[in-house]
Amino acid sequence: MADKDAAFQSLDEMAAEGDSMDMNAEASLEELDALRTERDEFRDKFMRALADAENTRKRADRDRREAENYGSTKFARDMLPIYDNLRRALQSADESELEVNKALLEGVELTMRELISVFKKHGIDPIVPEVGDRFDPQLHQAMFEAPVPGTKAGEIIQVAAEGFMLHDRLLRPAQVGVSSTPAS
């Protein structure tokens, strides 16, 4: 009988060990699930941080390009009156002054060409509307409106000042006079 008691005791011990192994296995599975959850959270945080870093890089690149292209906007606007004055000086010279002030006018013309060259180099392009063109509010500023016979409403009848674009942005609209509907 002692053998039976020892065998039963041994079986009880084995069952207890099995229960403890089941508990350890259960604890290990719970621990494994917790580690998987933590791993997934870290992966998600990593992917978000990676995406955030990429967005920051793209934003910085876009800001750098905009600074290169449009950083000189204020300076360019300040240069436009110089262009206008040189243009007026060349237009005001009449035939009698051409021979007398030939050297002066030539200097003004060379200065004007150099200014236009610098404008082109920096992406500043003139908007030069012609009389008879259609008024475009995206590019033109109407300085006045007048009924002019033989024209259609919305046609440009006079160009007061050229406009300018800085790359793809309007720097200054062309200043124009626009025809209104002719009076009957």
Secondary structure, DSSP 4 states (H G I P E B T S, - for coil): -HHHHHHHHHHHHHHHHHHHHHHHHHHHHHHHHHHHHHHHHHHHHHHHHHHHHHHHHHHHHHHHHHHHHHTTHHHHHHHHHHHHHHHHHHHH--HHHHHHTHHHHHHHHHHHHHHHHHHHHTTEEEE---TTPBP-TTTEEEEEEEE-TT--TTBEEEEEE-EEEETTEEEEPEEEEEEEPPP-
